[in-house]
Each structure stands twice: as structure tokens, then as C-alpha cells.
């Protein structure tokens, strides 16, 4: 059917609105359905190996019946057989390959199409790879009739826009998923990590950094950015950040803590990237924060299976490595010193070490792989079976990226 220029532009605009939120494609599909006098429309990335893993957006298609189609008919029905052998880029009316008089004899028609009063399909094959086929379909009832050349011309006009918008959405989803995974990885570190923009504002903080900032003991985050407790430390920190922004390799400094605890050790380094086309704040500087007096030990729930330790052996290992000593460990665990010695010898054997320094060395290396407990080693040994509760994100933490189930097909 004929559409004026404004209607076509509105439809194309609706297609690209879905790049950031693919659910918005439903609105574009409704517009396409109306423009082609169709009963319904569909955009699908069909998984030909496991159809139930397909991703799709429906407009006036019964979701329960479509799920039933994926379960029973997607691998082998008249319409999918035609689509699977049609080259990418083709736009066609399925009636030419599957006449309606033959289609109505099939179980696929009786169970999926007839309840929705669908008999005719127009299809655009957008993309495919070894596993998936991306297609755009419009559906008509017998009363409306088959798709003519003018309807297919409109489908051909919008199909490239749907393809490009889908590629952009899937690429963004992939980047978001990678960013989310990086955030999870940073949260496993014992050292604090802050990402600052070119103005010095905090864009991201991992859990360790949030815990350090929450102490209000040497470092704080204010509206203007990261600040130290002492003016002299703040001046040095701002100078390091400024030098890093101007192209230096960064540097290190210590930050005094009002509690008189061991000073924090800071490493300021560049976080360079190709941000020339970005209008939003982007990471420019990364600040690593080490609490030198922080006693760390691997989470006991993961330490025990990693080295084949029993629960008691893991507790003994962590306490001894933390400097608890045999008598104190025996008292805390309510076992005899001889039993502690027995468990310790077994721990040495399983970790491949001969003495306490070797035990400490192995456990410190394990912290780099196994998440550290949020308690000191002696406290951690008392909570082997108790799950940790993640701390709440502080106000300066940026929102975590949204991960999408959509997969890119190029």
C-alpha cells in the first residue's frame, strides 16, 4: 500500500528507537503491520539448533502459540523450510512456495495459524549465520488475502533498517555484558579501584573501594571528586590526577588516616581509550587503593574445595596463616593443641608446603583467585558456613550495565 514520506520516516524512526531497548520494536512492528494491512508482524532471531533459545519481538502474535511453534514446528514446517533455503536479503510472499491449499492440510496450520486466523506470510530474510536466521515477517488472514508486489516493496524498504538496528542493538548488548563481567571481576579484588573522568569525578567504584570510602578514614568522595583527610594529601592527590590527565604515567602516594591506622597506598594511572566521539563522561584516570594493614584471607567456602581441605583444616589454615598461633587456634576452635598440629600437618601436605611461611605464601596467592572474605582471618574462621552479604552500593557508584539476552549476528 502507499505511504507518504512522513509515515515512512515515522516507521523508520520507530525501528531505530529499539536499538537501546529492543522491546520498543513492538511499536515499529505494529506500524509495519498496519501499513501492510497485516494482522500481525514478527522480528525473530531463530535458533535453528535449539529453537526455544530464539529471541523475538511479537506484534499481535499470540505469545503462547508462538512458543508452541518454537517447541514443535520451528525445526520442520512448510514456512521454516522455505526460509531456511532462501538467500539473505530476499523479500518474498511465502504463498509462492507454499500454496495456501497445501498449507491448510498441515498440523502446523491447524494448531498454530488457524487459531490466529493467519494464512499468508510476507518475509524478509535479514541475516543468518551457522546457527541462527534473522527474519522479519508480516501475516495476513484469508479474508485480507495474499501479499502483492506493493506490500513487498514496503517490506523491502524497511527490512535493511530493521537489520541495521538489530545489529546495533546486539552489539550494544554484547558490550554491556562484557562491561558487567568486568565489574564483577573488579569486585573480586581486595584493592579498591576507582575510575575518574577528566574532571576528577568518580564514575565507578568496586566493592573494596566503597568499603574504604565508607570508613571516612582518610579518603572521601565529595561533589568535586576524591579527597583526602589532610589538605596536603588532597593537594598531592589532585596534582597526581592532573599530571595523569596531561599524559604522564601517573604515580603513587600514601594517604594519612585520622584513625592512625596504616596509611592507604594509592596508585594513580591513566585509563586511556578512544573517546573522541563520546559526549558522556568517560574514564580517564584509575586509582588503586591498598589498605596495607588489611588482613585478607580467601573465603573459606571456596578455599576448602580448592585444596581438598576439610572444614576444620580450612579454619586451622586461615587462623595459623593470620598469626593466631597453635594455642589460640585450639582455644578458638575448641580443640586440643595436638589436634591443631595434626590438622596443620595435613594442610601442609595438601598445599605442598613445609612450614608456616609457606602456608602464608600460598594463601596470599590464593586471594588473587578466590574471593577474599570480608572479615579478617580470625573472624573468617568462625563463619565457614555463613554466607556473606554484599554491602550496599554507595551513592557515587554508577549504575551497572544492563545485560541483554540478544546475540549479535553479523
Phi and psi in degrees as a GROMACS rama.xvg file:
@    title "Ramachandran Plot"
@    xaxis  label "Phi"
@    yaxis  label "Psi"
@TYPE xy
-83.0502  134.754  UNK-2
-124.869  140.636  UNK-3
-75.825  169.682  UNK-4
-61.6865  -39.3463  UNK-5
-63.6054  -42.8999  UNK-6
-63.8314  -39.4165  UNK-7
-66.2344  -43.0609  UNK-8
-63.7941  -38.3183  UNK-9
-62.9924  -41.2414  UNK-10
-65.2808  -44.3652  UNK-11
-65.0335  -38.9289  UNK-12
-61.7655  -40.1682  UNK-13
-63.8337  -34.0189  UNK-14
-63.2649  -46.1864  UNK-15
-76.7008  -17.6336  UNK-16
-61.8906  -25.4184  UNK-17
-80.8837  -2.54771  UNK-18
-61.9688  -45.5195  UNK-19
-78.2579  -28.9076  UNK-20
-141.895  95.3106  UNK-21
-55.5475  -21.3358  UNK-22
-61.4382  -25.1689  UNK-23
-70.9179  -13.3021  UNK-24
-63.2373  -21.7468  UNK-25
-58.4987  -40.4474  UNK-26
-63.1489  -42.6186  UNK-27
-64.4134  -38.2491  UNK-28
-67.8105  -36.4394  UNK-29
-62.5509  -42.5605  UNK-30
-63.3224  -41.5897  UNK-31
-65.2066  -40.5868  UNK-32
-61.1527  -44.3188  UNK-33
-66.0294  -40.3282  UNK-34
-65.8793  -28.61  UNK-35
-102.687  12.9167  UNK-36
53.6908  40.5976  UNK-37
-99.285  161.092  UNK-38
-84.1139  -26.8823  UNK-39
-162.557  169.218  UNK-40
-148.384  161.752  UNK-41
-153.688  136.53  UNK-42
-119.413  123.597  UNK-43
-139.955  140.14  UNK-44
-106.102  93.8264  UNK-45
-84.0486  124.839  UNK-46
-83.6201  111.288  UNK-47
-77.8109  -18.2327  UNK-48
-85.3864  -47.0361  UNK-49
-131.185  83.6977  UNK-50
-54.934  -29.3825  UNK-51
-68.7178  -11.5368  UNK-52
-91.5963  7.06354  UNK-53
-65.6039  153.643  UNK-54
-114.681  137.312  UNK-55
-156.197  160.255  UNK-56
-127.833  129.117  UNK-57
-111.303  143.8  UNK-58
-130.613  106.971  UNK-59
66.8537  19.8271  UNK-60
-101.655  133.09  UNK-61
-64.1816  115.835  UNK-62
-63.9471  -34.2549  UNK-63
-67.9849  -41.7952  UNK-64
-68.9128  -35.048  UNK-65
-68.2053  -37.5978  UNK-66
-64.7395  -38.2381  UNK-67
-63.2873  -39.7357  UNK-68
-58.659  -46.0396  UNK-69
-63.0971  -36.0173  UNK-70
-73.2558  -41.3359  UNK-71
-107.285  -30.9768  UNK-72
-122.282  -11.3332  UNK-73
-63.8571  -29.7073  UNK-74
-78.8621  -26.2993  UNK-75
-156.965  89.4053  UNK-76
-144.545  163.489  UNK-77
-54.1742  -42.5513  UNK-78
-71.3054  -41.2893  UNK-79
-71.8455  -30.947  UNK-80
-63.4657  -39.1598  UNK-81
-66.5357  -46.3206  UNK-82
-61.4703  -38.9922  UNK-83
-66.4705  -25.123  UNK-84
-103.342  3.35035  UNK-85
-91.0593  131.271  UNK-86
-62.3511  152.191  UNK-87
-61.1518  138.954  UNK-88
97.42  -14.0313  UNK-89
-77.5794  142.902  UNK-90
-123.883  127.928  UNK-91
-156.75  161.976  UNK-92
-93.6168  126.201  UNK-93
-66.0581  -23.4672  UNK-94
-55.5238  -30.3801  UNK-95
-64.4619  -29.9672  UNK-96
-100.948  -30.0036  UNK-97
-127.291  90.4395  UNK-98
-57.8489  145.218  UNK-99
-57.9127  -35.8499  UNK-100
-64.9007  -26.0057  UNK-101
-86.3083  -36.9231  UNK-102
-61.4505  -41.3079  UNK-103
-68.1489  -9.34546  UNK-104
-86.4588  -8.25575  UNK-105
-92.0418  154.089  UNK-106
-64.2652  -33.9456  UNK-107
-56.3105  -44.8257  UNK-108
-66.6979  -46.2525  UNK-109
-63.4807  -37.5143  UNK-110
-94.1995  -30.7669  UNK-111
-108.74  -47.6602  UNK-112
-86.2596  -47.728  UNK-113
-58.7967  -40.4086  UNK-114
-61.1023  -21.5098  UNK-115
-103.036  5.49415  UNK-116
55.8661  44.5153  UNK-117
-112.001  131.973  UNK-118
-131.439  -28.2073  UNK-119
-118.747  147.83  UNK-120
-136.245  136.159  UNK-121
-110.943  134.857  UNK-122
-131.042  141.245  UNK-123
-121.077  121.756  UNK-124
-86.4368  109.589  UNK-125
-85.9145  -44.0992  UNK-126
-164.038  163.716  UNK-127
-158.245  154.322  UNK-128
-136.056  -164.973  UNK-129
-61.7836  -22.9712  UNK-130
-117.598  -34.1083  UNK-131
-118.411  152.763  UNK-132
-127.352  128.601  UNK-133
-104.335  122.975  UNK-134
-136.734  153.526  UNK-135
-118.942  124.096  UNK-136
-129.212  146.131  UNK-137
-124.135  148.085  UNK-138
-127.69  143.511  UNK-139
-129.842  156.18  UNK-140
-85.644  168.999  UNK-141
-63.865  -32.4315  UNK-142
-66.012  -40.1357  UNK-143
-73.9413  -38.1542  UNK-144
99.6978  -179.84  UNK-145
-73.5656  167.339  UNK-146
-83.5987  132.804  UNK-147
-99.8372  -178.455  UNK-148
-63.7171  -33.3233  UNK-149
-68.8339  -38.5768  UNK-150
-63.9512  -42.0476  UNK-151
-69.2664  -29.875  UNK-152
-64.3653  -41.7414  UNK-153
-66.0535  -40.4308  UNK-154
-61.8823  -40.4522  UNK-155
-64.5713  -33.5255  UNK-156
-67.6523  -42.5797  UNK-157
-89.9782  -19.1341  UNK-158
-56.6019  -45.837  UNK-159
-61.0901  -31.8265  UNK-160
-70.5659  -40.9286  UNK-161
-62.0181  -40.4407  UNK-162
-63.5603  -47.2792  UNK-163
-66.3235  -41.595  UNK-164
-63.4892  -39.994  UNK-165
-65.4241  -42.588  UNK-166
-60.3562  -43.2856  UNK-167
-63.8124  -42.8484  UNK-168
-64.048  -42.3676  UNK-169
-68.4268  -36.7939  UNK-170
-65.4475  -42.9135  UNK-171
-62.9185  -39.8088  UNK-172
-63.5827  -39.2276  UNK-173
-63.7718  -45.684  UNK-174
-62.261  -40.0212  UNK-175
-64.2716  -40.2941  UNK-176
-65.6857  -39.964  UNK-177
-64.524  -43.4098  UNK-178
-61.7252  -40.601  UNK-179
-63.6848  -39.7443  UNK-180
-65.6718  -38.1577  UNK-181
-63.6074  -39.5352  UNK-182
-62.4524  -42.1188  UNK-183
-62.257  -42.7149  UNK-184
-62.7758  -42.4648  UNK-185
-65.0439  -32.7193  UNK-186
-68.34  -16.3879  UNK-187
-82.5882  -11.9718  UNK-188
-76.8875  146.481  UNK-189
-79.9847  -29.4265  UNK-190
-78.3701  146.93  UNK-191
-75.0411  144.801  UNK-192
-132.2  124.185  UNK-193
-120.4  137.272  UNK-194
-109.258  126.302  UNK-195
-114.259  147.554  UNK-196
-86.5539  -176.093  UNK-197
-66.7631  -14.3165  UNK-198
-96.5533  1.48769  UNK-199
86.4913  4.4217  UNK-200
-79.17  144.91  UNK-201
-80.0305  121.859  UNK-202
-96.9169  -29.8657  UNK-203
-152.379  144.467  UNK-204
-140.861  131.193  UNK-205
-76.9351  175.766  UNK-206
-62.3069  -38.6786  UNK-207
-63.6525  -40.8524  UNK-208
-65.8837  -40.2395  UNK-209
-62.0263  -39.8155  UNK-210
-64.926  -40.0146  UNK-211
-66.9053  -44.5326  UNK-212
-63.3293  -38.2263  UNK-213
-64.3143  -21.5503  UNK-214
-67.1792  -24.9255  UNK-215
52.0715  44.2257  UNK-216
-130.06  65.1312  UNK-217
119.825  -32.1769  UNK-218
-134.751  137.413  UNK-219
-140.021  160.167  UNK-220
-115.872  119.954  UNK-221
-114.935  -179.408  UNK-222
-56.6515  -35.3459  UNK-223
-80.8438  -14.7874  UNK-224
136.167  -153.578  UNK-225
-82.3714  132.028  UNK-226
-133.927  150.623  UNK-227
-99.0911  166.245  UNK-228
-69.4164  -38.8456  UNK-229
-95.8839  135.996  UNK-230
-54.4796  -37.4862  UNK-231
-66.1297  -37.1439  UNK-232
-69.8354  -38.6993  UNK-233
-61.8867  -42.0666  UNK-234
-62.8691  -43.3777  UNK-235
-65.3148  -41.2596  UNK-236
-63.7965  -45.3941  UNK-237
-63.8883  -35.3085  UNK-238
-66.0329  -42.3268  UNK-239
-61.7273  -43.4844  UNK-240
-63.7652  -43.3811  UNK-241
-62.9884  -43.502  UNK-242
-62.6993  -39.3008  UNK-243
-66.387  -40.4246  UNK-244
-64.7504  -27.8425  UNK-245
-85.2737  1.35953  UNK-246
114.459  0.857989  UNK-247
-75.7715  170.876  UNK-248
-82.3461  2.63152  UNK-249
89.0678  -159.176  UNK-250
179.824  -176.316  UNK-251
-122.565  159.639  UNK-252
-161.793  165.003  UNK-253
-111.159  144.88  UNK-254
-116.308  121.817  UNK-255
-68.6219  141.807  UNK-256
-109.939  127.117  UNK-257
-55.9969  -26.4533  UNK-258
-72.7856  -4.93415  UNK-259
70.2578  13.8821  UNK-260
-69.6417  169.131  UNK-261
-55.8174  130.655  UNK-262
-57.0325  150.225  UNK-263
-74.2753  142.301  UNK-264
-101.587  123.396  UNK-265
-111.916  137.106  UNK-266
-118.351  120.626  UNK-267
-105.922  125.861  UNK-268
-140.63  157.573  UNK-269
-74.2783  147.935  UNK-270
-120.846  76.005  UNK-271
-82.1231  149.404  UNK-272
-164.603  172.111  UNK-273
-91.332  85.8388  UNK-274
-105.452  20.8541  UNK-275
-58.9866  -30.7309  UNK-276
-100.372  8.68016  UNK-277
-91.0433  138.829  UNK-278
-105.998  -4.18581  UNK-279
-98.8768  156.447  UNK-280
-58.9511  135.228  UNK-281
-125.888  154.218  UNK-282
-59.5257  130.955  UNK-283
-121.945  -27.8605  UNK-284
-137.251  140.308  UNK-285
-115.68  134.327  UNK-286
-118.126  120.192  UNK-287
-98.5683  133.575  UNK-288
-121.107  122.436  UNK-289
-114.373  126.095  UNK-290
-91.1039  102.757  UNK-291
-65.2413  -25.3269  UNK-292
-96.7312  7.82471  UNK-293
-77.8058  122.51  UNK-294
-85.9479  121.994  UNK-295
-120.507  151.188  UNK-296
-153.383  147.637  UNK-297
-60.3693  150.218  UNK-298
-58.9192  124.696  UNK-299
-60.3178  -31.8308  UNK-300
-63.7526  -24.5946  UNK-301
-102.432  -27.8162  UNK-302
-63.3611  -44.7222  UNK-303
-58.8933  -54.5031  UNK-304
-67.7252  -28.0705  UNK-305
-63.3314  -35.5962  UNK-306
-114.128  7.80708  UNK-307
70.2563  30.716  UNK-308
-89.8406  149.291  UNK-309
-75.6448  169.236  UNK-310
-60.2611  -42.4926  UNK-311
-68.6164  -40.7234  UNK-312
-60.5824  -39.8823  UNK-313
-64.4335  -42.3347  UNK-314
-62.3784  -44.199  UNK-315
-62.3182  -44.8326  UNK-316
-58.8456  -46.663  UNK-317
-67.8297  -41.4511  UNK-318
-66.684  -44.3896  UNK-319
-64.7105  -43.8085  UNK-320
-63.0786  -29.9299  UNK-321
-82.7218  5.9902  UNK-322
85.1503  19.7999  UNK-323
-70.0752  -28.4308  UNK-324
79.7699  156.837  UNK-325
-65.1273  -49.3698  UNK-326
-59.7209  -45.2756  UNK-327
-65.7603  -38.9645  UNK-328
-64.1678  -43.3923  UNK-329
-60.8524  -43.2853  UNK-330
-66.2363  -43.5408  UNK-331
-66.0945  -38.0445  UNK-332
-91.9559  -3.1001  UNK-333
59.3895  46.0052  UNK-334
-132.773  168.424  UNK-335
-79.5042  156.398  UNK-336
-56.7396  -37.4182  UNK-337
-61.834  -38.6959  UNK-338
-66.5046  -37.7454  UNK-339
-60.8428  -45.2147  UNK-340
-59.036  -42.3726  UNK-341
-62.2436  -47.6225  UNK-342
-63.4723  -37.3869  UNK-343
-65.5673  -40.0085  UNK-344
-62.9605  -39.5187  UNK-345
-66.0262  -38.7378  UNK-346
-62.9617  -45.6954  UNK-347
-55.1691  -44.7316  UNK-348
-63.6939  -42.9497  UNK-349
-71.5483  -29.9147  UNK-350
-91.5884  -6.72497  UNK-351
71.4432  34.881  UNK-352
-124.601  168.447  UNK-353
-116.805  -11.1625  UNK-354
-153.691  179.06  UNK-355
-66.115  -41.6875  UNK-356
-57.554  -38.2096  UNK-357
-64.8899  -38.3455  UNK-358
-62.2679  -45.9452  UNK-359
-60.4792  -43.4091  UNK-360
-60.2456  -44.7247  UNK-361
-66.0008  -43.6211  UNK-362
-67.0388  -36.0236  UNK-363
-66.2475  -37.1978  UNK-364
-68.6762  -34.9709  UNK-365
-64.4426  -28.6985  UNK-366
-60.3165  -29.5392  UNK-367
-69.387  -19.7635  UNK-368
-109.58  -47.0424  UNK-369
-91.3626  138.025  UNK-370
-56.4779  137.953  UNK-371
-79.295  149.882  UNK-372
-68.0137  151.771  UNK-373
-87.6053  14.1535  UNK-374
-122.437  167.563  UNK-375
-74.7657  164.087  UNK-376
-53.3119  -39.3006  UNK-377
-69.3229  -39.617  UNK-378
-69.576  -37.6796  UNK-379
-62.569  -34.703  UNK-380
-66.8204  -18.2758  UNK-381
-88.8265  -2.43262  UNK-382
-132.462  44.2279  UNK-383
-58.6546  -41.6181  UNK-384
-98.1418  -0.767175  UNK-385
-92.0708  121.618  UNK-386
-69.0184  146.779  UNK-387
-82.5048  151.172  UNK-388
-110.909  117.119  UNK-389
-58.952  140.686  UNK-390
-72.5407  156.168  UNK-391
-70.4204  145.644  UNK-392
-68.5128  139.359  UNK-393
-81.9007  169.434  UNK-394
-65.2652  -24.9189  UNK-395
-86.0184  0.25634  UNK-396
-77.043  127.238  UNK-397
-73.2974  156.728  UNK-398
-64.307  140.953  UNK-399
-76.0179  146.681  UNK-400
-61.7468  146.814  UNK-401
-84.7784  127.947  UNK-402
-92.8962  143.118  UNK-403
-118.66  148.913  UNK-404
-79.5284  -5.23619  UNK-405
-71.9383  145.203  UNK-406
-112.487  139.238  UNK-407
-74.8089  136.501  UNK-408
-127.445  119.691  UNK-409
